[in-house]
């Protein structure tokens, strides 16, 4: 039984390190990761301990642990792969995007703008070097996280 407890404890340590620090171990271009190996080792140790504690033959403990551990590794890796596929990917910049002021933007203070970009579903906090009143057209000249620095948009020449 001590073998299963040690393997489970090592698996738990690998799992916790992988969750806290990212996957430290990856094989086959990410096909098997530290997270899945750690979870599999925890499952292996847990099943082995349960089987031996119930007085079943040790051979059944190893067989059940190996099968269940492998299934956990495959299941966790499949889940990790699906989560990676749903990531948003690379962030984008809104510098150069125009919009309209929805709450007056004051010099080096705060205000709010609604940007004319299909990816922009919410308003953004904004700041500017000059006061810009509600309803004015603006263009983003700088971005700091989700906040944007704006300037009044110049009027387009009429034809």
KENUVEX-52604 format. One line per 3 residues: number of its first residue (from 0); their letters; for each residue x, y, z of N, C-alpha, C, O. Coordinates in pm, 1 decimal. Example, Ala and Ser with C-alpha at 12.3 -4.5 7.8 and 13.67 -1.06 7.14 Angstrom:
0> AS> 1319.0:-569.0:780.0:1230.0:-450.0:780.0:1320.0:-330.0:780.0:1423.6:-331.9:846.5; 1285.0:-225.0:708.0:1367.0:-106.0:714.0:1290.0:3.0:787.0:1340.9:113.8:803.9;
END
This chain:
0> XXX> 82.7:-119.4:0.0:0.0:0.0:0.0:87.1:125.9:0.0:47.3:228.5:-55.1; 202.9:118.9:59.9:289.0:236.4:71.4:332.0:286.2:-67.2:351.4:406.2:-86.7; 346.8:194.9:-162.5:384.8:232.8:-298.8:276.8:321.9:-359.9:307.4:422.2:-424.3;
3> XXX> 151.7:285.1:-339.6:41.2:363.1:-395.8:30.4:500.4:-329.6:1.2:599.5:-396.4; 53.7:506.1:-200.0:48.7:634.7:-129.1:160.1:726.8:-179.1:136.7:845.7:-200.9; 279.9:673.4:-197.4:392.8:754.4:-245.3:365.8:804.0:-387.3:388.1:921.3:-417.4;
6> XXX> 317.5:714.5:-475.4:288.0:756.1:-613.9:178.7:862.1:-615.0:187.2:959.1:-690.4; 76.1:844.6:-532.0:-30.3:945.1:-523.1:19.9:1078.4:-472.4:-21.2:1183.1:-522.3; 108.9:1076.1:-373.2:164.0:1200.2:-317.5:251.9:1272.7:-419.1:244.9:1394.9:-432.7;
9> XXX> 334.6:1196.5:-490.2:417.8:1257.5:-595.0:328.2:1315.7:-704.9:353.4:1425.4:-754.9; 224.2:1241.7:-741.8:129.9:1292.1:-842.3:62.0:1420.0:-798.3:43.3:1512.0:-878.0; 24.7:1426.0:-670.3:-38.3:1547.6:-617.7:57.3:1665.2:-623.5:17.2:1776.5:-657.6;
12> XXX> 184.9:1641.2:-590.0:284.6:1748.6:-597.0:302.7:1797.0:-740.9:309.3:1917.4:-765.3; 310.7:1704.4:-835.4:324.6:1741.4:-977.8:201.1:1817.8:-1024.8:212.7:1917.7:-1095.7; 83.6:1770.9:-985.4:-40.9:1836.5:-1023.7:-47.8:1978.7:-969.6:-82.2:2071.5:-1042.8;
15> XXX> -15.6:1996.2:-842.7:-19.0:2130.5:-783.7:83.5:2223.6:-847.5:53.2:2339.8:-874.7; 204.3:2173.6:-871.5:305.8:2256.4:-937.9:262.1:2294.5:-1079.2:282.9:2407.8:-1122.5; 202.1:2200.8:-1150.0:156.4:2229.8:-1286.2:44.3:2332.5:-1286.6:38.3:2417.7:-1375.3;
18> XXX> -44.0:2325.1:-1188.5:-154.0:2420.9:-1182.5:-106.5:2558.8:-1141.0:-159.0:2659.7:-1188.2; -6.7:2564.1:-1052.3:42.5:2693.2:-1004.2:142.0:2757.9:-1099.7:138.7:2879.4:-1119.1; 229.9:2679.0:-1158.9:338.3:2734.6:-1239.5:321.9:2709.8:-1389.4:407.9:2749.6:-1467.9;
21> XXX> 215.8:2646.4:-1429.0:200.6:2609.1:-1568.9:261.1:2471.7:-1589.5:329.6:2419.6:-1501.5; 236.5:2413.8:-1704.1:286.7:2279.2:-1729.3:437.8:2280.1:-1740.7:494.7:2337.2:-1833.7; 501.5:2215.5:-1643.8:647.1:2206.0:-1642.7:694.5:2092.9:-1733.1:806.8:2095.8:-1783.3;
24> XXX> 609.7:1994.3:-1753.5:644.5:1876.4:-1832.2:543.8:1863.3:-1944.9:423.1:1860.9:-1920.8; 592.2:1854.9:-2066.9:506.4:1829.5:-2182.2:577.3:1734.2:-2275.7:695.2:1751.6:-2306.4; 505.3:1634.0:-2320.5:560.0:1537.2:-2415.3:476.2:1538.9:-2541.8:355.0:1559.8:-2536.1;
27> XXX> 540.4:1517.1:-2656.2:467.2:1506.5:-2782.2:393.1:1631.8:-2819.8:275.0:1625.6:-2854.0; 460.2:1747.6:-2814.4:400.0:1875.7:-2852.5:272.2:1904.3:-2773.3:171.8:1950.6:-2827.5; 279.6:1875.2:-2643.4:166.3:1904.3:-2556.4:62.3:1795.3:-2549.6:-42.3:1814.9:-2487.9;
30> XXX> 87.5:1679.1:-2611.9:-10.3:1571.1:-2608.3:-27.3:1514.6:-2467.6:-136.8:1472.7:-2430.3; 80.1:1513.4:-2389.9:74.4:1469.2:-2250.5:141.0:1577.8:-2167.2:255.1:1615.9:-2193.4; 69.4:1627.3:-2067.1:120.9:1738.3:-1987.6:140.6:1698.2:-1842.0:96.3:1591.7:-1799.1;
33> XXX> 207.3:1784.7:-1767.0:226.8:1762.5:-1624.7:95.5:1756.7:-1549.2:82.2:1681.6:-1452.5; -1.6:1835.7:-1593.0:-132.2:1834.6:-1528.5:-197.6:1698.3:-1541.2:-247.9:1644.2:-1442.8; -197.3:1642.0:-1661.9:-261.4:1512.1:-1681.7:-182.1:1400.5:-1615.1:-241.4:1307.9:-1559.8;
36> XXX> -49.0:1407.1:-1619.3:32.3:1305.3:-1552.9:13.6:1310.3:-1401.5:4.2:1206.0:-1336.8; 8.3:1428.9:-1345.5:-14.9:1442.5:-1201.9:-150.2:1388.2:-1160.6:-161.3:1317.1:-1060.8; -253.5:1421.7:-1237.4:-387.7:1371.0:-1207.4:-391.8:1219.3:-1220.6:-455.5:1151.8:-1139.6;
39> XXX> -324.6:1165.0:-1321.8:-320.1:1020.2:-1340.2:-248.4:950.7:-1225.0:-291.3:844.2:-1180.6; -140.3:1009.8:-1176.7:-66.9:950.9:-1064.1:-149.8:956.4:-935.5:-145.7:863.0:-855.5; -224.5:1064.3:-915.1:-313.0:1073.0:-798.9:-419.6:963.5:-807.5:-446.9:895.0:-709.0;
42> XXX> -479.3:947.5:-925.5:-580.3:842.5:-944.4:-519.7:704.3:-924.4:-581.2:618.6:-861.0; -399.7:681.4:-977.8:-331.2:553.4:-962.3:-311.0:522.0:-813.7:-341.6:411.8:-768.1; -260.0:618.7:-740.0:-236.2:598.3:-597.5:-364.2:577.7:-518.9:-369.8:493.5:-429.2;
45> XXX> -466.8:654.0:-552.1:-593.3:642.9:-479.4:-658.8:507.4:-502.3:-701.2:442.7:-406.5; -667.8:463.5:-626.5:-730.3:335.4:-656.2:-650.0:220.1:-596.2:-707.7:126.9:-540.2; -517.7:225.9:-607.6:-434.4:121.4:-547.7:-452.1:112.6:-397.6:-459.0:3.0:-342.0;
48> XXX> -459.4:225.7:-332.2:-478.5:228.1:-187.6:-615.1:172.2:-149.7:-626.8:95.6:-54.1; -717.3:210.1:-223.8:-852.7:160.9:-195.1:-861.1:9.7:-214.3:-918.2:-60.5:-130.9; -804.4:-40.4:-323.8:-811.3:-183.7:-352.5:-736.1:-264.5:-247.2:-787.4:-365.4:-198.7;
51> XXX> -614.9:-221.4:-211.2:-538.8:-296.2:-110.2:-600.2:-283.4:28.7:-592.5:-377.6:107.6; -660.9:-169.3:60.5:-725.9:-151.4:190.8:-847.0:-243.8:205.4:-884.5:-279.1:317.2; -907.7:-282.7:94.2:-1022.6:-372.9:97.1:-981.8:-519.8:93.0:-1067.9:-607.5:84.8;
54> XXX> -852.7:-547.5:98.6:-804.8:-684.5:108.8:-800.9:-761.7:-21.7:-784.1:-883.6:-19.3; -815.5:-696.1:-134.2:-809.4:-765.8:-262.8:-664.2:-795.8:-298.8:-573.2:-730.7:-247.5; -641.6:-893.0:-385.8:-504.4:-927.5:-424.2:-430.6:-807.9:-485.1:-490.8:-724.5:-552.7;
57> XXX> -300.0:-801.0:-460.2:-218.2:-688.0:-503.9:-217.1:-675.0:-656.0:-206.4:-564.2:-708.6; -228.0:-787.6:-727.1:-230.4:-781.6:-873.6:-350.6:-700.4:-921.9:-339.9:-626.0:-1019.4; -465.0:-714.3:-854.2:-583.3:-636.0:-891.9:-562.0:-487.1:-861.9:-612.3:-400.4:-933.4;
60> XXX> -488.7:-459.8:-757.8:-460.3:-319.9:-724.9:-379.6:-254.1:-836.1:-408.1:-141.1:-875.9; -278.3:-325.4:-886.1:-196.7:-268.1:-993.7:-274.3:-257.6:-1124.9:-262.0:-158.2:-1196.5; -353.0:-358.3:-1156.1:-430.6:-355.8:-1281.2:-534.3:-243.0:-1276.7:-544.0:-162.7:-1369.4;
63> XXX> -611.6:-238.3:-1167.6:-714.4:-134.5:-1156.4:-652.4:5.0:-1155.3:-704.6:97.1:-1218.1; -540.8:20.3:-1083.7:-473.8:150.4:-1077.4:-421.8:193.1:-1213.5:-435.6:309.3:-1251.9; -361.9:99.6:-1286.6:-307.0:132.4:-1418.7:-417.7:171.7:-1516.2:-404.4:269.5:-1589.6;
66> XXX> -525.6:96.0:-1516.6:-636.3:126.2:-1608.3:-699.7:260.4:-1573.0:-717.8:345.4:-1660.1; -733.3:279.6:-1445.5:-797.8:404.2:-1405.5:-704.4:523.6:-1422.3:-747.4:630.2:-1466.3; -577.1:506.6:-1387.8:-479.3:614.7:-1405.3:-466.0:655.5:-1550.9:-460.2:774.6:-1581.6;
69> XXX> -461.1:557.1:-1641.9:-451.7:587.6:-1785.4:-576.7:659.5:-1835.0:-567.8:753.2:-1914.3; -693.2:615.3:-1788.1:-816.8:682.7:-1827.7:-820.4:827.6:-1778.9:-867.1:916.2:-1850.4; -771.6:851.5:-1658.4:-767.4:988.1:-1605.1:-670.5:1073.9:-1685.4:-701.7:1188.6:-1717.5;
72> XXX> -552.5:1019.6:-1718.6:-456.0:1094.9:-1800.2:-519.4:1133.5:-1932.9:-509.6:1248.9:-1974.6; -584.1:1039.1:-1999.7:-647.7:1068.3:-2129.1:-761.8:1169.1:-2114.4:-775.3:1260.9:-2195.3; -843.3:1151.2:-2010.6:-955.9:1242.7:-1989.8:-911.4:1384.6:-1958.3:-965.7:1480.3:-2013.5;
75> XXX> -813.5:1398.9:-1870.5:-764.5:1532.8:-1834.2:-697.6:1598.3:-1954.2:-716.8:1717.5:-1978.3; -619.5:1521.8:-2029.4:-552.4:1580.0:-2145.0:-653.2:1624.3:-2250.8:-634.3:1727.1:-2315.8; -759.3:1547.4:-2267.7:-864.1:1587.0:-2363.0:-932.2:1715.7:-2317.1:-960.0:1804.4:-2397.7;
78> XXX> -958.8:1724.8:-2187.0:-1019.6:1846.1:-2131.7:-927.9:1966.3:-2148.0:-973.7:2074.4:-2185.0; -798.5:1949.0:-2120.8:-701.9:2057.8:-2136.0:-695.6:2102.7:-2281.5:-691.0:2222.6:-2308.9; -695.2:2008.5:-2374.7:-690.5:2042.5:-2516.8:-814.5:2121.5:-2558.6:-804.0:2218.5:-2633.7;
81> XXX> -931.6:2080.4:-2510.3:-1055.4:2153.2:-2543.7:-1053.6:2293.6:-2485.5:-1100.6:2387.5:-2549.8; -1000.2:2309.5:-2365.0:-991.5:2442.5:-2304.7:-895.9:2531.9:-2382.6:-922.7:2650.7:-2400.9; -784.4:2475.2:-2428.5:-689.2:2554.3:-2508.0:-751.0:2600.2:-2639.4:-723.7:2710.9:-2685.7;
84> XXX> -834.0:2515.9:-2699.4:-896.9:2551.1:-2826.7:-997.5:2664.4:-2811.5:-1025.9:2735.1:-2908.2; -1051.6:2682.4:-2691.5:-1151.5:2787.2:-2671.5:-1091.6:2917.9:-2622.1:-1165.2:3013.9:-2599.1; -959.9:2924.1:-2605.2:-897.4:3048.6:-2561.3:-920.8:3157.5:-2664.4:-932.5:3130.6:-2783.9;
87> XXX> -927.3:3280.1:-2616.6:-953.7:3393.0:-2703.8:-839.9:3421.1:-2800.4:-861.3:3478.9:-2907.0; -722.9:3382.0:-2764.8:-609.9:3405.9:-2854.0:-545.2:3540.0:-2827.1:-546.7:3590.1:-2714.7; -489.7:3596.1:-2929.6:-411.7:3718.1:-2918.6:-503.6:3838.4:-2897.8:-607.0:3851.9:-2963.2;
90> XXX> -463.3:3924.7:-2805.9:-537.9:4048.1:-2784.6:-522.8:4141.4:-2904.0:-436.8:4120.4:-2989.5; -603.6:4240.5:-2909.5:-596.2:4334.3:-3020.3:-588.8:4475.8:-2966.7:-625.2:4503.0:-2852.3; -541.8:4564.0:-3050.2:-529.8:4703.0:-3010.2:-643.3:4783.7:-3071.9:-689.3:4754.2:-3182.2;
93> XXX> -687.5:4884.9:-3000.1:-793.6:4971.2:-3050.6:-739.3:5108.0:-3090.9:-816.7:5199.5:-3119.3; -606.5:5122.6:-3093.4:-547.0:5249.0:-3136.4:-588.8:5274.5:-3281.1:-574.4:5188.1:-3367.7; -640.5:5393.9:-3305.2:-686.4:5431.1:-3438.9:-835.7:5412.7:-3458.8:-890.5:5458.4:-3559.1;
96> XXX> -902.5:5346.7:-3365.1:-1046.6:5324.7:-3375.4:-1119.5:5450.8:-3330.9:-1080.6:5515.2:-3233.4; -1224.1:5484.9:-3402.1:-1301.3:5603.7:-3365.5:-1420.4:5563.5:-3279.6:-1455.5:5446.0:-3269.3; -1481.2:5664.1:-3218.5:-1595.6:5639.0:-3133.7:-1661.4:5768.4:-3092.1:-1634.1:5874.6:-3148.2;
99> XXX> -1747.6:5758.6:-2994.0:-1820.8:5874.3:-2945.6:-1810.7:5878.7:-2792.9:-1810.2:5774.8:-2726.9; -1802.6:6000.2:-2737.4:-1792.7:6018.3:-2593.1:-1931.0:5997.9:-2531.2:-2028.8:6057.7:-2576.1; -1939.0:5913.1:-2427.8:-2065.7:5888.0:-2359.7:-2069.2:5950.3:-2220.5:-2176.6:5966.2:-2162.4;
102> XXX> -1953.0:5985.5:-2166.8:-1943.0:6060.3:-2040.2:-1822.5:6152.8:-2056.9:-1714.9:6107.8:-2096.5; -1839.6:6280.6:-2027.4:-1737.7:6381.5:-2053.0:-1599.3:6335.8:-2007.8:-1579.9:6290.9:-1894.9; -1502.9:6348.9:-2100.8:-1363.5:6314.0:-2073.6:-1292.5:6441.3:-2032.4:-1292.8:6540.0:-2105.9;
105> XXX> -1231.2:6439.0:-1914.3:-1162.8:6557.0:-1863.6:-1011.8:6536.9:-1871.8:-964.6:6423.3:-1875.7; -935.3:6647.4:-1874.6:-789.4:6636.1:-1884.2:-731.9:6551.1:-1770.5:-758.2:6575.8:-1652.8; -653.9:6452.1:-1808.3:-587.0:6361.5:-1715.0:-682.5:6303.8:-1610.6:-640.5:6268.0:-1500.6;
108> XXX> -807.9:6295.1:-1644.6:-907.4:6240.3:-1553.4:-973.3:6119.0:-1614.5:-907.8:6034.8:-1675.8; -1101.2:6111.5:-1597.3:-1174.5:5996.0:-1648.0:-1293.0:6040.7:-1730.2:-1343.6:6151.9:-1714.9; -1334.8:5954.8:-1814.7:-1452.4:5973.3:-1897.1:-1487.7:5837.4:-1953.3:-1434.0:5735.3:-1910.2;
111> XXX> -1578.4:5836.4:-2049.8:-1621.6:5709.0:-2105.3:-1649.8:5726.2:-2252.9:-1705.6:5827.2:-2295.9; -1609.9:5625.0:-2330.9:-1634.0:5629.6:-2474.8:-1693.1:5496.6:-2521.0:-1672.0:5392.0:-2459.7; -1766.7:5504.3:-2629.8:-1817.9:5386.6:-2698.3:-1748.6:5382.6:-2833.8:-1760.4:5476.2:-2912.8;
114> XXX> -1676.5:5274.6:-2860.6:-1596.5:5267.1:-2982.9:-1671.4:5197.1:-3095.4:-1755.0:5109.8:-3071.9; -1639.3:5237.6:-3219.4:-1704.8:5185.2:-3339.3:-1629.4:5064.6:-3394.8:-1582.8:5067.8:-3508.7; -1617.2:4961.0:-3317.1:-1549.2:4839.6:-3360.4:-1641.6:4723.4:-3327.0:-1697.1:4719.1:-3217.2;
117> XXX> -1659.4:4629.8:-3418.3:-1751.8:4519.5:-3391.5:-1712.7:4433.8:-3270.7:-1797.7:4365.9:-3213.1; -1586.5:4436.5:-3232.7:-1541.6:4359.3:-3116.2:-1566.3:4432.6:-2985.5:-1551.3:4374.3:-2878.1; -1603.5:4557.8:-2992.9:-1624.8:4640.9:-2874.5:-1771.5:4637.8:-2834.3:-1854.3:4708.7:-2891.6;
120> XXX> -1802.7:4555.4:-2735.7:-1941.4:4541.2:-2691.8:-1973.9:4632.0:-2574.2:-2090.7:4661.6:-2549.0; -1872.7:4675.9:-2502.9:-1893.9:4759.3:-2385.5:-1821.9:4892.5:-2402.0:-1735.0:4908.1:-2487.8; -1860.0:4987.5:-2318.2:-1791.0:5116.1:-2319.2:-1657.8:5102.0:-2247.6:-1638.6:5011.8:-2166.1;
123> XXX> -1566.2:5192.6:-2279.4:-1433.8:5191.8:-2216.5:-1411.3:5320.7:-2139.3:-1459.7:5427.2:-2177.5; -1336.4:5309.0:-2029.4:-1292.6:5428.4:-1958.1:-1189.1:5498.6:-2045.2:-1107.6:5434.2:-2111.1; -1193.6:5631.4:-2044.3:-1104.9:5707.3:-2131.8:-1048.0:5827.8:-2059.6:-1104.7:5877.0:-1962.0;
126> XXX> -933.5:5874.5:-2110.1:-873.7:5998.2:-2062.4:-822.7:6074.3:-2183.9:-805.2:6017.7:-2291.8; -798.9:6204.7:-2164.1:-754.1:6289.8:-2274.1:-673.5:6406.5:-2217.3:-672.9:6430.6:-2096.6; -605.0:6478.9:-2307.6:-528.7:6596.8:-2266.7:-618.6:6719.5:-2256.5:-584.2:6815.4:-2187.3;
129> XXX> -732.3:6717.8:-2323.8:-826.5:6829.6:-2320.8:-965.5:6775.5:-2288.9:-992.7:6656.7:-2306.4; -1053.2:6864.2:-2241.7:-1189.6:6820.4:-2211.7:-1265.8:6794.2:-2341.1:-1261.7:6873.6:-2435.1; -1334.9:6681.3:-2343.4:-1416.4:6644.6:-2460.2:-1555.3:6611.9:-2407.3:-1571.3:6527.8:-2318.8;
132> XXX> -1655.2:6679.5:-2462.8:-1791.3:6668.0:-2410.4:-1866.5:6549.3:-2471.0:-1825.7:6490.8:-2571.2; -1977.4:6517.0:-2405.9:-2062.8:6405.2:-2447.9:-2110.1:6426.5:-2591.9:-2149.4:6536.9:-2629.6; -2105.9:6321.5:-2670.3:-2151.8:6326.1:-2808.5:-2043.5:6357.4:-2909.3:-2064.8:6340.6:-3029.4;
135> XXX> -1927.6:6402.6:-2863.7:-1818.7:6437.4:-2955.8:-1755.9:6309.9:-3012.8:-1744.6:6208.1:-2944.5; -1715.5:6318.6:-3139.6:-1645.2:6207.1:-3203.8:-1499.2:6211.0:-3160.5:-1439.2:6318.2:-3152.1; -1442.6:6094.3:-3133.1:-1303.4:6084.8:-3088.3:-1234.0:5970.9:-3161.6:-1297.2:5886.2:-3224.7;
138> XXX> -1101.7:5972.2:-3150.9:-1020.1:5863.2:-3202.4:-922.7:5821.1:-3092.6:-870.1:5905.3:-3019.9; -899.2:5692.2:-3081.3:-808.8:5639.2:-2978.2:-665.0:5658.7:-3024.5:-629.1:5620.7:-3136.0; -581.7:5719.2:-2936.6:-440.9:5742.6:-2970.3:-346.4:5659.1:-2883.7:-227.6:5647.8:-2913.8;
141> XXX> -400.0:5600.7:-2775.6:-316.0:5520.8:-2687.0:-405.3:5425.2:-2609.9:-522.1:5454.6:-2584.4; -349.7:5310.8:-2573.0:-425.4:5212.4:-2496.3:-341.3:5165.4:-2378.2:-222.8:5135.7:-2392.9; -404.4:5158.9:-2260.5:-338.4:5109.0:-2139.4:-433.6:5009.1:-2074.3:-522.3:5047.3:-1997.9;
144> XXX> -414.7:4882.9:-2104.8:-507.3:4781.1:-2056.5:-640.5:4800.3:-2124.6:-648.3:4799.8:-2247.5; -745.2:4817.0:-2046.8:-876.6:4839.0:-2107.1:-909.3:4987.4:-2120.6:-1008.3:5022.5:-2184.9; -828.0:5075.6:-2061.2:-849.3:5220.2:-2072.5:-786.6:5273.2:-2200.8:-689.0:5217.4:-2251.0;
147> XXX> -843.0:5380.6:-2252.7:-791.8:5439.0:-2376.8:-774.0:5590.0:-2361.8:-849.4:5657.2:-2291.4; -671.6:5640.7:-2430.6:-652.6:5785.4:-2439.7:-711.0:5827.0:-2573.2:-682.7:5765.6:-2676.1; -793.0:5931.7:-2571.6:-860.9:5975.3:-2694.0:-830.1:6121.1:-2724.5:-791.6:6198.8:-2637.2;
150> XXX> -848.3:6154.7:-2849.5:-839.0:6293.2:-2896.7:-961.4:6319.8:-2982.9:-1019.1:6227.6:-3040.4; -1000.7:6447.0:-2991.4:-1113.8:6478.2:-3079.5:-1081.6:6437.5:-3223.3:-971.1:6459.8:-3272.6; -1181.1:6377.3:-3289.3:-1162.4:6335.6:-3428.9:-1173.3:6458.7:-3517.4:-1261.3:6542.7:-3498.9;
153> XXX> -1083.4:6467.7:-3612.9:-1090.2:6579.8:-3706.2:-1200.3:6554.2:-3806.4:-1227.3:6440.0:-3843.6; -1263.3:6661.0:-3849.3:-1371.0:6646.5:-3946.4:-1313.7:6604.6:-4079.8:-1208.4:6651.6:-4123.1; -1386.1:6515.0:-4143.4:-1345.5:6470.8:-4275.6:-1376.3:6581.4:-4376.5:-1479.2:6647.9:-4365.5;
156> XXX> -1288.8:6601.3:-4473.8:-1317.9:6703.9:-4574.2:-1442.0:6667.2:-4653.5:-1460.0:6552.3:-4693.9; -1526.9:6765.9:-4675.1:-1650.5:6740.2:-4750.1:-1623.4:6743.6:-4898.6:-1534.1:6814.5:-4945.1; -1700.7:6666.8:-4972.9:-1681.6:6658.4:-5118.1:-1769.1:6753.2:-5191.2:-1765.2:6758.6:-5314.1;
END
